[in-house]
Amino acid sequence: MKTVLGMVLATSCALAALMAPGAGAQIGNEVAITFEADSGETTQAFRGTIEVPENRNNPDSRMIELTYVRFAATGDHAGVPIVYLAGGPGGSGIRTAKWRRFPLFMAMRAYGDVIALDQRGTGQSGNGLSDCTSSLREPDDQVMRDGQIIAHYRAAIRECADQWAGADFDMLGYTTVQNVADLEDVRTHFGADKITLWGISYGSHMALAALNQMPERLDKVVIASAEGLDQTIKQPRYDRALMARWQAAIDAVPSLKAQFPDIVDLITRVHARLDAEPVTLEIAQEGAATSTMILQRRHLQDMMSYVIGSPEHFLLVLQLYQALDAREDQAFSDTYGQFFEINEPLSFSPMSALMDMASGISDASRESFERDYPSSLVGPYLNIYAYSGFGVVKGLDLGDGFRQDPVSDIPVLLISGSLDGRTMLEEQRQAVRGLSNLTHIVVEHGGHNVFMLSPEITTRIEAFMAGEPVSEDPIVVALPGLE
């Protein structure tokens, strides 16, 4: 069946190539540029802009510009344009193309023009949006429980929403529905019947929304680290399954097994100690005097949620837990500053905050979240800002209709890391359960940023793009510290 489907897709791509823009042709207002990656590598490309309404639900909406960089197709097998959707929300597609994914951007050119898009409100498509710094700070020097922290963040977000309400942009334009509607304008701009979407994390959230919103305009979809349409606020109950996968990886290395015989017990023990006896520390800040901090469970959970998608950083956090378990509390001072500032002001990017708050959470998911986080290892801290801000901006919530999982037979390739704690494997599987033409590859020991972990990942993406059969066998990569 897959062989027949591959032949059909290959034929489709070949026909679409007849209509693909030529490698040397400029489109619309594009200008030719020399694009330089962080590595120093360069390639010829085109930079262009597209005008879209900021809020399509407002007939008087201002027009805003979306900026993109187009890497023209190469070879004889080019199909429809491939639009890259950055994560975040708030990531820049153009910036990502400069980063370590540059080789993958270049490889994808064999299958169509590759469009590094800066989504509305990001990067070179900022259109005057600026971050808000509230009058509230991280209460690191106060003993506060989870509910108090949520209320504190909500007050800060509300303050910023009040500022944005008086700014020169329309908050209701910054939703995933509006973002996906921009993709239709992108498709029209390039004169293509269909487009292929390629994205990660929030970019996958956007791609899944597009499967609901514009299915007839999609050729295929490549996503990694999938965030489902009702998964903006992550469910904490899956952290035990993640820790079981971590323990299995650790147990495979005798020296690490001896060091961490039971990581759940270690984490639970340290949390209980800090709940009973918060620890006052003086922490040195770069370029400033020391700051007082009252170390609590919530600080460790916040740190864990921040690094839980990065296996190499999570190992550092486990080592920190071990030090705290031995009451070597100064170890926290030495580690925490690598990730956070003490008592820093609470600041928010409008695009990031509004997109997440608009996608929101269903009543059923909210009930699960509130029931489970008190007993979970990460608490409510996986995307706590989106949870805290949900409902703050009237009219922003997209509703449960938006949060329905897509049902589609469009070819979709999903790549997941087994140790991704930002978008956990169990939730990723739920997010794509309605996709009947799905190829799902799990990268063992992979984290959240999974695309460049192995050349085999690129090989399988290329096979998928070419309409060839793709193995779903796991790809095993080395984990830092576990070789």
C-alpha positions in Angstrom: 0.0 0.0 0.0 2.8 2.4 0.9 4.6 1.6 -2.4 1.5 2.5 -4.4 1.0 5.7 -2.3 4.7 6.6 -2.9 4.2 6.3 -6.7 1.1 8.5 -6.5 2.9 11.1 -4.4 6.0 11.1 -6.6 3.8 11.6 -9.7 2.0 14.5 -7.9 5.4 16.1 -7.0 6.6 15.8 -10.6 3.4 17.5 -11.9 3.7 20.2 -9.3 7.3 20.8 -10.3 6.1 22.0 -13.8 4.4 24.9 -12.0 7.2 25.6 -9.4 9.0 29.0 -9.7 12.4 28.8 -11.4 15.6 28.9 -9.4 16.5 32.2 -10.8 13.1 33.9 -10.9 12.1 36.6 -8.5 8.5 36.7 -7.3 6.6 39.8 -6.4 8.7 42.3 -4.5 11.6 39.9 -3.8 15.2 41.0 -3.8 18.1 38.7 -4.4 20.4 38.3 -1.3 23.4 36.3 -0.2 22.2 34.4 2.8 24.9 33.6 5.4 24.4 30.9 8.1 25.9 31.0 11.5 28.5 28.5 10.3 29.7 31.0 7.7 28.2 29.0 4.8 26.5 31.1 2.2 23.9 30.5 -0.5 21.9 32.7 -2.9 18.3 33.4 -1.8 15.5 35.9 -2.1 13.9 38.1 0.5 10.3 39.2 0.1 7.3 40.5 2.0 3.6 39.8 2.0 0.8 42.1 3.3 -1.9 40.5 5.4 -4.7 41.9 7.6 -3.6 42.0 11.3 -7.1 40.9 12.3 -9.3 39.3 9.6 -12.3 39.6 11.9 -12.1 43.4 11.9 -13.0 45.0 8.6 -11.0 48.1 9.6 -7.9 46.2 10.5 -4.5 47.6 9.6 -2.3 45.7 7.2 1.0 44.2 8.4 4.0 42.8 6.6 5.3 39.3 6.8 8.9 38.9 5.8 10.3 35.6 4.4 13.5 34.3 2.8 13.0 31.9 -0.1 15.7 29.3 -1.0 14.9 28.4 -4.6 14.4 24.7 -5.5 17.2 22.7 -6.9 17.3 19.5 -9.0 14.6 17.9 -11.2 12.2 16.7 -8.5 11.0 19.9 -7.0 7.4 20.1 -6.0 5.2 22.6 -4.2 6.7 25.3 -1.9 7.8 24.1 1.5 7.0 26.6 4.3 9.0 26.3 7.5 7.0 27.1 10.7 9.2 28.0 13.7 8.5 27.0 17.2 7.9 29.1 20.3 5.5 30.6 19.6 7.7 33.6 18.8 10.6 31.9 17.0 11.9 33.3 13.7 12.0 31.1 10.7 14.7 33.2 9.1 16.8 33.0 12.3 16.3 29.2 12.4 17.6 28.9 8.8 20.8 30.6 10.0 21.1 28.3 12.9 22.2 24.6 13.0 19.3 23.5 10.8 20.8 25.3 7.8 22.0 21.9 6.3 18.4 20.6 6.5 17.0 23.7 4.8 19.5 23.2 2.0 18.6 19.5 1.7 14.8 20.3 1.5 15.5 22.4 -1.6 15.6 19.3 -3.7 11.8 19.0 -3.1 10.6 22.5 -3.7 11.3 26.2 -2.9 11.9 26.4 0.9 10.3 29.4 2.6 11.8 30.5 5.9 8.8 32.5 7.2 8.8 35.0 10.0 5.3 34.6 11.4 3.3 37.6 12.4 4.8 39.4 15.4 8.2 37.6 15.1 11.6 38.5 13.8 11.5 40.6 10.7 7.7 40.5 10.8 7.5 42.3 14.2 5.4 45.2 12.9 6.0 47.4 15.9 5.2 44.8 18.6 7.4 45.2 21.7 7.7 43.2 24.9 6.0 44.3 28.1 7.9 44.4 31.4 5.4 44.4 34.2 5.9 46.1 37.6 5.9 42.7 39.2 9.0 40.5 39.7 9.7 36.8 40.2 9.0 36.5 44.0 12.2 34.5 44.6 12.7 36.0 48.1 9.2 35.0 49.2 7.7 31.7 50.3 4.8 31.1 47.9 2.7 28.1 47.0 1.7 27.1 43.5 -1.7 28.8 43.6 -0.1 32.0 44.8 2.4 31.9 42.0 -0.3 31.4 39.4 -2.2 34.4 40.7 1.0 36.4 40.7 1.8 35.6 37.1 -1.8 36.3 36.1 -1.6 39.8 37.7 1.6 40.5 35.7 0.0 39.2 32.4 -3.1 41.3 33.1 -1.0 44.4 33.6 0.8 43.7 30.2 -2.5 43.0 28.5 -3.8 46.5 29.7 -0.6 48.0 28.2 -1.1 46.2 24.9 -4.8 47.3 24.8 -3.5 50.9 24.5 -0.8 50.1 22.0 -0.9 50.5 18.2 -1.8 46.8 17.4 -4.8 44.5 17.7 -4.3 41.8 20.3 -7.1 39.7 18.7 -5.0 39.3 15.6 -2.5 37.2 17.3 -4.0 33.7 17.3 -3.1 30.5 15.6 -6.2 30.8 13.4 -5.0 34.1 12.0 -1.5 32.7 11.7 -2.7 29.8 9.6 -4.8 32.1 7.5 -1.5 33.8 6.6 -0.4 30.6 5.1 -3.2 30.8 2.5 -1.8 34.3 1.6 1.7 32.8 1.3 0.3 30.1 -1.0 -1.4 32.6 -3.2 1.7 34.8 -3.2 3.7 32.0 -4.8 0.9 31.0 -7.2 0.9 27.4 -5.9 -2.1 25.1 -5.8 -0.8 23.5 -2.6 2.0 23.9 -0.1 3.9 21.6 2.2 4.3 22.5 5.8 7.5 21.8 7.9 7.7 22.7 11.5 8.6 21.9 15.1 6.9 22.4 18.5 4.5 25.4 18.1 5.2 25.1 14.4 3.6 21.6 14.6 0.7 23.1 16.5 0.2 25.5 13.6 0.5 22.7 11.1 -2.1 20.6 12.9 -4.4 23.6 12.9 -3.8 24.0 9.2 -4.9 20.3 8.7 -8.3 21.4 10.1 -8.4 24.9 8.5 -7.0 24.5 5.0 -6.7 20.7 4.2 -7.4 21.1 0.5 -4.3 23.3 0.2 -1.8 21.0 1.8 0.4 18.5 0.0 2.2 17.0 2.9 3.4 17.8 6.4 6.7 17.2 8.2 6.6 17.9 12.0 8.7 17.2 15.0 7.9 17.5 18.8 4.2 17.7 18.1 2.1 20.1 20.2 -1.6 19.2 19.8 -4.4 21.7 19.5 -5.5 21.1 23.2 -1.9 20.8 24.5 -0.7 24.3 24.8 -0.9 23.8 28.6 1.0 20.5 29.1 -0.6 17.8 31.2 1.7 17.0 34.1 0.5 13.4 34.6 2.9 12.1 31.9 6.0 13.1 33.8 6.2 9.6 35.5 6.3 7.9 32.1 9.1 10.3 31.0 11.1 9.5 34.2 10.7 5.8 33.5 12.3 6.3 30.1 15.0 8.3 31.7 15.6 5.6 34.4 15.9 2.9 31.7 18.5 5.0 29.9 20.4 5.5 33.1 20.2 1.9 34.1 21.9 0.9 30.8 25.1 2.5 32.1 26.4 0.8 35.3 28.2 3.9 36.7 25.1 6.1 36.3 22.8 3.4 37.6 24.9 3.4 40.8 24.8 7.2 40.9 21.0 7.5 40.2 19.3 4.2 41.3 15.8 5.8 41.5 15.4 9.3 40.1 11.7 9.6 41.0 12.5 8.8 44.6 15.4 11.4 44.6 13.2 14.1 43.1 10.4 13.4 45.5 12.6 13.4 48.5 14.2 16.7 47.7 10.8 18.3 47.0 9.5 17.1 50.4 12.5 18.5 52.2 12.1 21.9 50.6 8.3 22.0 51.3 9.1 21.4 55.0 12.2 23.6 55.2 12.8 26.2 52.5 16.4 27.2 52.3 17.6 30.9 52.3 20.6 31.5 50.0 22.6 34.4 48.9 23.2 34.1 45.2 25.8 36.2 43.2 24.4 37.9 40.1 26.5 39.0 37.2 27.4 42.7 37.5 25.4 43.1 40.8 25.6 42.4 44.5 24.3 39.1 45.8 20.5 38.6 46.0 18.6 36.8 48.6 16.6 33.8 47.5 14.4 31.4 49.5 14.8 28.1 47.7 11.5 26.2 47.4 10.2 23.2 45.6 8.7 25.4 42.9 12.2 26.7 42.0 13.4 23.2 41.1 10.2 22.4 39.3 10.4 25.7 37.3 14.1 24.8 36.4 13.1 21.3 35.5 10.3 22.4 33.2 12.7 24.8 31.5 15.3 22.2 30.7 13.2 19.0 30.5 13.3 19.0 26.7 17.1 19.1 26.7 18.6 15.8 27.8 22.1 17.2 28.4 20.7 19.9 30.7 18.4 17.6 32.5 21.3 15.5 33.5 22.8 18.6 35.2 19.5 19.1 37.1 19.6 15.5 38.3 23.1 16.2 39.6 21.8 19.3 41.4 19.0 17.2 43.0 21.7 14.8 44.3 23.7 17.7 45.8 20.6 19.1 47.5 19.7 15.7 48.8 23.1 15.7 50.5 22.4 19.2 51.8 25.1 20.8 49.6 22.8 23.7 49.1 25.4 26.0 47.6 25.3 23.8 44.5 22.0 25.4 43.7 23.5 28.9 43.6 26.1 27.7 41.2 23.6 26.1 38.8 20.5 28.3 38.9 22.3 31.4 37.5 23.0 29.5 34.3 19.3 29.6 33.5 17.6 32.4 35.5 18.1 35.8 37.2 17.0 36.2 40.8 13.9 38.4 41.4 13.9 39.4 37.7 11.0 41.5 36.3 8.1 39.5 34.7 8.2 40.3 31.0 6.1 39.0 28.1 6.3 39.0 24.3 2.9 39.9 22.9 3.0 37.4 20.1 4.1 34.5 22.3 1.7 35.2 25.1 -1.3 36.0 23.0 -0.9 33.0 20.7 -0.6 30.6 23.7 -3.5 32.2 25.6 -5.7 32.1 22.4 -5.0 28.3 21.9 -5.8 27.9 25.6 -7.2 24.8 27.2 -10.5 22.9 27.1 -12.6 22.4 30.3 -11.8 18.7 30.3 -8.0 19.3 30.0 -8.2 22.0 32.6 -9.8 19.6 35.1 -7.1 17.0 34.4 -4.4 19.6 34.8 -5.7 21.0 38.1 -6.3 17.5 39.5 -2.9 16.1 38.6 -0.3 18.9 39.0 -0.2 18.9 42.9 1.1 15.3 42.9 3.3 15.6 39.7 7.0 16.0 39.7 6.9 19.2 37.5 3.9 20.7 39.1 2.0 23.4 37.1 5.2 24.8 35.6 5.2 23.5 32.0 3.9 26.6 30.2 2.5 28.1 33.4 2.3 31.5 31.9 -0.2 30.4 29.3 -2.3 28.7 32.0 -2.1 31.8 34.2 -3.1 34.1 31.4 -5.9 32.1 30.0 -9.1 34.2 29.7 -7.3 37.5 30.6 -8.0 39.0 27.1 -11.7 39.0 26.3 -12.5 37.5 22.9 -9.0 36.0 22.4 -9.8 32.3 23.3 -10.3 30.3 20.1 -12.7 27.8 21.8 -13.0 24.1 21.9 -13.9 23.9 18.2 -10.3 25.0 17.5 -9.0 22.5 20.0 -10.4 19.4 18.2 -7.6 17.0 16.9 -7.4 16.9 13.1 -8.8 14.0 11.2 -7.0 13.7 7.8 -5.5 11.4 5.2 -2.9 13.9 4.1 0.7 12.4 4.4 2.2 13.4 7.7 5.7 12.6 9.0 6.2 13.0 12.8 9.5 12.8 14.5 9.5 12.5 18.3 12.3 12.4 20.9 11.8 9.7 23.6 13.2 12.0 26.2 11.3 15.1 25.2 9.8 16.6 28.3 8.4 19.7 26.6 6.1 17.8 24.3 5.9 14.4 25.9 5.7 11.2 23.8 2.3 10.3 25.1 0.8 13.6 24.3 2.4 13.6 20.8 0.7 10.3 20.0 -2.6 11.7 21.1 -2.2 14.8 19.0 -1.9 12.8 15.8 -4.3 9.9 16.5 -6.8 11.1 13.8 -4.2 11.1 11.0 -4.7 8.0 8.9 -1.6 8.5 6.6 0.9 9.1 9.4 4.5 8.0 9.6 5.9 8.3 13.1 9.5 7.9 14.0 10.8 7.9 17.6 14.4 9.0 18.2 15.6 7.1 21.3 17.4 9.5 23.7 16.3 12.5 21.6 14.9 15.6 23.2 12.8 18.5 22.0 15.2 19.9 19.3 15.3 16.6 17.5 15.8 17.4 13.7 19.6 17.5 13.6 20.4 14.7 16.1 21.3 12.1 13.4 21.9 12.1 9.6 19.4 9.3 9.4 16.6 11.8 10.3 17.5 13.8 7.3 17.6 10.7 5.2 14.1 9.6 6.2 12.7 13.2 5.8 14.1 13.2 2.2 12.5 9.8 1.5 9.2 11.1 2.8 9.4 14.2 0.6 10.3 12.0 -2.4 7.2 9.9 -1.8 9.3 6.8 -1.0 8.6 4.2 1.7 9.9 5.4 5.1 11.0 3.1 7.9 9.3 3.7 11.2 12.1 1.8 13.1 13.4 3.9 16.0 16.6 5.9 15.4 19.0 5.6 18.4 21.2 8.6 19.2 23.9 8.9 21.9 22.8 10.9 24.9 25.4 13.2 26.5 26.7 11.4 29.6 25.3 8.0 28.6 27.8 7.0 25.9 
